[in-house]
Amino acid sequence: MPGVERALSILRNVREIISVVDADGRVVYVNEATESVLGEAAERSLGRPVEDWIHPDDQAQAHADRDYLLGAPGRTRAAVVRVRHDDGRWVHLETHGVNLLNDPEVKGLLYVSRDIEDRVQAQAGLAQVVERERVVAELGMRALVGHDLEGLLQDALEQAAGLLDTPWATIYELLGPDEIRVRRMLGPDPLPPDYPWAADRRSQVPVTLERRRPTTLTELRREAGVGLSAESTARGMVDGLAVVLEGPDGPRGVLSVDTREPREFTHAEAQFLQGVANVIAGALLRDQRERDAVERALHHELTGLATRPLLADRLGQALRRAEREALPVAVLMVDLDRFKAVNDELGHAAGDEVLRQLGARLRACVRAADTVARYGGDEFVVLCDELVHVEEVAQLAIRIRQACAEPFPLPGGREARLSASIGTSWSTDAGTEPTALLAAADAAMYRDKRAG
């Protein structure tokens, strides 16, 4: 039968798998392509049920497709199914089946199948790229318009760990030349926020700061013999990828993901992690600038003391607490005597230097719970809160007088000698209205000034 032999010769040499399955689902014919595609010789496949190759999750659909084909002669069906390779991995096959049970030469379901694993992997890779770009764009928009920094950082870590399939994701923040701390960590047994990570420890973090590019621990071990820290080893971290959180003035920290097994990260994965790191760096920078702006608004730039708005807020809180807990609040109004003469005789630069030094002296006089504010040009207010006593406030006034009386050294070998007038008021006497308490302290200060 020359025609049949010619057909068999063609079937043996085509790259697609040609198979025939009987009504019971057993393979009765398969060409040699099965060995090149699935790693199994054709003769080993004969007589075996198709289910031996099909992925468990795809078997229900495969059964439904076969039942459909068996429903009538000539029916066709196309599908994509995962089939087990002889080495254990799963390969995507695109199959086209036709019911030829009535054909005397075939007597079964004829399938033509081809390997589309490369196409599936390419599509999956493209989908991953698109998803990663979407995540970075979404996080970027949140960083621009949102105010929930900690929520953004948590979501960024979750997205990085999820899309890169790693157990851990960590933000390390650079606080000084030799001070790296954990800002936030996601994963099993996470290190707590603000956990110190010494720069001299054998860790991938400081090395990454120096290199300014995506770095894997595998690469570091190969090039420089750098290993993980004891903390990481105790958590089962074996490998990882780290990228720099870059700021306008240099590195702000590191974003890293860590794995339990050695792993080679792709260039696309490193790019994605760097994109997330750029969003995090921008969000941290914006938060820092906002906090700096608030700090400038609430603290006098020259003296570093609280401004009037901050004083008003803290005084209001202290007086409300005083009403609830029946605790006294004291206010000292301090006026720097003869300060105008310093400006007139020595210049405003000398006056600014006096104010700068005085701010530091006043802060040194008070307790941590107290508030010192610049109230006017040469007027200052000290708010004494939390368990204050008459004797303590009297001693504080003495310390302030002494601090103001000490000479103020100025450039050029000059110095300014001043004194202070101080008035004190108590919430137990003036009441719990802020304006009344300040007015009473101001009146007491002028009495002190007139008394010399």
C-alpha positions in Angstrom: 0.0 0.0 0.0 2.2 2.8 -1.3 -0.3 5.5 -0.4 -0.5 4.4 3.2 3.2 4.0 3.6 3.7 7.5 2.2 1.1 8.9 4.6 2.9 7.1 7.5 6.2 8.5 6.4 4.8 12.0 6.4 3.3 11.5 9.9 6.6 10.3 11.2 8.4 13.5 10.1 5.9 16.3 10.9 6.7 18.3 14.0 3.2 18.2 15.4 2.0 15.3 17.5 -0.5 13.2 15.6 -2.4 10.8 17.8 -5.5 8.6 17.7 -7.6 7.9 20.8 -10.3 5.3 21.0 -13.7 5.8 22.5 -12.5 4.7 25.9 -9.7 7.4 25.9 -6.8 5.1 25.2 -4.0 6.0 22.8 -4.0 3.6 19.8 -1.6 5.6 17.6 1.0 8.4 18.0 3.7 9.5 15.7 7.4 10.0 16.5 6.9 13.8 17.3 5.8 12.8 20.8 9.4 12.0 21.7 10.8 15.4 20.6 7.9 17.3 22.2 7.2 15.3 25.4 10.3 13.2 25.7 8.5 9.9 25.5 9.0 7.3 22.8 5.9 6.6 20.7 5.8 2.9 21.6 5.6 3.7 25.3 2.5 5.7 24.8 0.3 3.1 23.1 -2.5 1.6 25.1 -2.2 4.2 27.9 -5.1 6.4 28.9 -4.8 10.1 27.9 -5.3 11.2 31.5 -1.8 9.9 32.3 -0.4 13.0 30.5 -3.0 15.7 31.2 -2.6 18.2 34.1 -5.1 17.4 37.0 -6.6 20.9 36.7 -7.2 20.4 33.0 -8.7 16.9 33.1 -12.3 18.0 33.6 -12.3 20.2 30.6 -10.5 17.5 28.6 -13.2 15.0 29.5 -15.9 17.5 28.4 -14.2 18.2 25.1 -13.9 14.4 24.4 -17.5 13.8 25.3 -18.5 16.6 22.8 -16.4 15.0 20.1 -17.9 11.6 20.8 -21.4 13.1 20.4 -21.5 12.9 16.6 -19.2 11.8 13.7 -17.2 14.7 12.2 -17.4 16.9 15.2 -14.3 19.0 15.8 -12.9 20.8 18.9 -9.8 23.0 19.5 -8.3 23.4 23.0 -5.2 24.3 24.9 -4.1 21.7 27.5 -1.2 21.2 29.8 0.6 17.9 29.2 3.3 16.3 31.3 6.8 16.1 29.8 8.8 13.0 30.6 11.1 15.1 32.8 8.1 16.1 35.0 7.4 19.6 33.8 4.2 20.7 32.1 4.0 21.7 28.5 1.1 23.7 26.9 -0.2 22.0 23.8 -2.7 23.4 21.3 -4.9 20.5 20.2 -7.4 20.1 17.3 -9.6 17.0 17.5 -12.0 15.5 15.1 -14.3 12.5 15.5 -13.2 9.9 12.9 -14.6 6.8 14.6 -16.6 5.9 11.5 -13.6 6.2 9.3 -12.4 2.6 8.6 -8.8 3.7 8.4 -8.8 5.7 11.7 -11.5 4.4 13.9 -11.0 6.9 16.7 -10.6 10.5 17.7 -7.8 12.1 15.7 -5.8 14.8 17.4 -3.2 17.2 15.9 -1.2 18.8 18.8 1.6 21.3 18.7 3.9 22.7 21.4 3.0 26.3 22.2 4.9 26.6 25.5 7.2 29.3 24.2 4.2 31.3 23.1 2.4 30.8 26.4 5.5 31.8 28.3 5.9 34.9 26.1 2.3 35.9 26.7 2.7 35.3 30.4 5.8 37.4 30.5 4.1 40.2 28.6 1.2 40.0 31.0 3.6 40.2 33.9 5.3 43.3 32.4 2.0 45.0 31.9 0.8 44.1 35.4 4.1 45.4 36.9 3.8 48.6 34.9 0.2 49.1 36.1 1.2 48.5 39.7 4.1 51.1 39.5 1.8 53.6 37.8 -0.9 53.1 40.4 1.5 53.4 43.3 3.0 56.5 41.7 -0.4 58.2 41.5 -1.1 57.4 45.1 2.3 58.8 46.1 1.4 62.1 44.3 -2.1 62.6 45.6 -2.3 60.6 48.8 -1.4 61.3 52.4 -1.4 57.8 53.8 2.4 57.2 53.6 2.4 54.1 55.8 -0.4 52.5 53.8 1.4 53.2 50.6 4.6 51.7 51.9 2.7 48.5 53.0 1.0 48.1 49.7 4.3 48.7 47.8 5.9 45.9 49.8 3.0 43.6 49.2 3.0 44.2 45.5 6.8 43.8 45.2 6.7 40.5 47.2 3.6 39.2 45.4 4.7 40.0 41.8 8.3 38.8 42.4 7.1 35.7 44.3 9.3 36.3 47.4 8.5 35.8 51.1 10.1 39.0 52.3 10.2 42.6 51.2 11.9 45.3 53.2 12.5 49.1 53.2 15.8 50.1 54.8 16.1 53.8 55.5 19.5 55.6 55.6 19.5 58.0 58.5 23.2 58.9 58.5 26.5 57.9 56.9 26.7 54.8 59.1 23.1 54.3 60.2 20.7 52.1 58.3 17.4 51.1 59.9 14.4 49.0 59.0 11.5 51.3 58.0 9.1 48.5 57.3 9.4 44.8 56.6 6.9 42.3 55.2 7.2 38.6 55.6 7.6 35.8 58.2 9.1 36.9 61.5 9.7 40.5 60.3 12.2 42.8 61.9 10.5 45.6 63.8 10.5 49.2 62.5 13.5 51.2 63.4 15.6 48.1 63.9 19.3 49.1 63.4 21.3 47.6 60.6 24.9 48.4 61.2 26.8 49.5 58.0 29.9 47.5 58.9 27.9 44.2 59.0 28.4 41.8 56.2 25.1 42.7 54.5 24.0 43.4 51.0 22.4 46.7 52.0 25.4 49.0 52.4 27.1 47.4 49.4 24.0 48.2 47.3 24.2 51.8 48.5 27.7 52.0 47.1 26.9 50.4 43.8 23.6 52.2 43.1 22.3 49.4 40.9 20.2 46.3 41.3 22.3 43.7 43.2 21.7 40.1 44.1 23.3 38.4 47.0 24.5 35.7 44.6 26.3 38.3 42.6 27.9 39.8 45.7 29.1 36.5 46.9 30.6 35.8 43.6 32.4 39.2 43.3 33.1 40.3 46.8 32.3 37.4 49.2 29.6 39.4 50.9 27.0 37.4 52.9 23.7 38.0 54.7 23.6 39.2 58.3 22.9 37.0 61.2 19.3 38.3 61.4 18.6 37.4 57.8 20.2 33.9 58.1 18.1 33.2 61.2 15.0 33.9 59.2 15.9 31.5 56.5 16.8 34.1 53.9 19.2 32.7 51.3 19.2 35.1 48.4 17.6 38.4 47.4 17.5 41.4 45.1 18.2 44.9 46.4 17.8 48.4 44.7 18.6 51.9 45.9 16.0 54.4 47.1 17.5 57.3 45.3 17.0 60.9 46.5 18.0 64.3 45.1 21.1 64.4 47.3 22.0 60.7 47.1 20.7 57.4 48.5 17.9 57.5 51.0 17.9 53.7 51.6 17.3 50.3 50.0 14.3 48.3 48.9 15.0 44.5 48.9 13.2 41.3 48.4 14.5 38.0 49.8 14.1 34.4 49.1 14.5 31.0 50.8 16.4 29.5 47.9 19.1 30.7 45.5 17.6 32.6 42.6 18.7 34.5 39.5 16.4 37.6 39.0 15.8 38.8 35.5 16.5 42.2 34.2 12.7 42.9 33.9 12.3 41.9 37.6 15.1 44.2 38.6 13.5 47.0 36.6 10.1 46.5 38.3 11.7 46.6 41.8 13.6 49.7 40.9 10.3 51.3 39.7 8.6 50.5 43.0 11.7 51.9 44.8 11.5 55.1 42.9 7.9 55.5 44.0 8.8 54.8 47.6 11.7 57.3 47.4 9.5 60.0 46.0 6.8 59.4 48.7 9.5 59.5 51.5 10.9 62.7 50.1 7.5 64.3 49.9 6.7 63.3 53.4 10.0 64.7 54.6 9.4 68.0 52.9 5.9 68.3 54.3 7.2 67.6 57.8 10.0 70.1 57.3 7.4 72.7 56.2 5.3 72.0 59.3 8.4 72.2 61.4 9.3 75.6 59.9 5.7 76.8 60.5 5.7 75.7 64.1 9.3 76.6 65.1 11.1 79.9 64.7 13.8 79.5 62.2 16.4 81.6 64.0 15.9 80.4 67.6 14.4 77.0 67.0 11.7 77.8 69.6 8.0 77.2 69.2 6.0 79.8 67.2 2.8 81.4 68.5 0.5 78.9 66.7 2.3 76.0 68.3 2.3 77.7 71.7 -1.5 78.3 71.4 -2.1 74.7 70.6 -0.1 73.3 73.4 -1.4 75.9 75.9 -5.0 74.9 74.9 -4.2 71.2 75.4 -2.6 71.9 78.8 -5.5 73.9 80.1 -8.0 71.4 79.0 -6.0 68.7 80.8 -5.8 71.0 83.8 -9.6 71.2 83.9 -10.0 67.4 83.7 -7.3 66.5 86.2 -7.2 69.5 88.5 -3.5 70.1 87.8 -2.1 73.7 87.7 -0.5 75.2 84.6 2.1 78.0 84.9 3.1 80.5 82.2 6.2 82.7 82.3 6.5 85.7 80.1 10.1 86.7 79.6 11.1 90.1 78.1 14.7 90.7 77.1 15.7 94.1 78.6 17.8 96.5 76.4 17.5 94.3 73.4 16.6 97.2 71.2 19.9 98.9 72.1 21.8 95.8 70.7 20.1 96.2 67.4 20.6 100.0 67.3 24.2 100.0 68.4 25.6 96.7 67.1 23.3 96.0 64.2 20.6 93.5 63.4 23.1 90.7 62.7 24.3 91.0 66.3 20.7 91.0 67.5 20.0 87.8 65.6 23.0 86.2 67.1 21.8 87.1 70.6 18.4 85.6 69.9 20.0 82.4 68.5 22.1 82.0 71.6 19.2 82.8 73.9 17.0 80.2 72.3 19.5 77.5 73.2 19.9 78.8 76.7 16.1 78.9 77.3 15.7 75.3 76.1 18.5 74.3 78.5 16.7 75.8 81.4 13.3 74.0 81.1 12.2 70.4 81.4 11.5 68.2 78.3 7.7 68.5 78.9 7.8 72.3 78.9 7.4 74.5 75.9 9.5 77.6 75.1 8.1 79.9 72.4 9.2 83.2 70.8 6.1 85.4 71.4 7.3 88.6 69.9 10.5 90.5 68.9 12.2 90.2 72.3 9.4 88.4 74.3 9.4 84.7 75.1 6.8 82.5 76.8 7.5 79.4 78.8 4.6 77.0 79.3 5.1 74.7 82.4 2.8 71.6 82.2 2.5 68.3 83.9 2.9 68.3 87.7 4.4 71.8 88.3 4.9 73.3 91.7 5.4 76.9 92.9 9.0 76.1 94.0 9.9 74.6 90.7 8.6 77.5 88.7 10.4 80.0 91.0 13.7 78.1 90.5 13.0 78.1 86.7 12.6 81.9 86.7 15.9 82.2 88.6 17.7 80.0 86.0 16.2 82.1 83.1 17.4 85.4 84.7 20.9 83.9 85.1 20.9 82.6 81.5 19.9 86.0 80.2 22.4 87.8 82.4 25.4 85.8 81.0 27.3 87.8 78.4 26.4 87.0 74.7 29.7 86.7 72.7 29.5 88.3 69.3 31.8 88.2 66.2 34.8 90.5 66.4 35.4 89.9 70.1 32.4 91.9 71.1 29.7 90.9 73.6 26.2 91.9 74.6 25.1 92.2 78.2 21.4 92.0 78.9 18.9 91.2 81.6 15.4 89.8 81.7 12.0 90.8 83.2 9.8 87.8 84.0 6.2 87.6 84.9 4.4 84.4 86.1 0.7 83.4 86.0 -1.1 80.3 87.2 -4.3 78.7 85.9 -5.4 78.4 89.5 -5.5 82.2 89.7 -6.1 83.4 86.2 -8.5 80.7 85.1 -8.3 78.3 82.2 -8.7 80.7 79.3 -5.5 81.0 77.3 -5.8 84.7 76.6 -6.4 85.4 80.3 -3.4 83.4 81.4 -1.1 85.1 78.9 -2.5 88.5 79.8 -1.9 87.8 83.5 1.7 86.7 82.8 2.3 89.8 80.7 1.0 92.1 83.4 3.2 90.4 86.0 6.2 90.9 83.6 5.6 94.6 83.3 5.4 94.9 87.0 8.8 93.2 87.3 10.2 95.5 84.6 9.0 98.6 86.5 10.5 97.3 89.7 13.9 97.2 87.9 
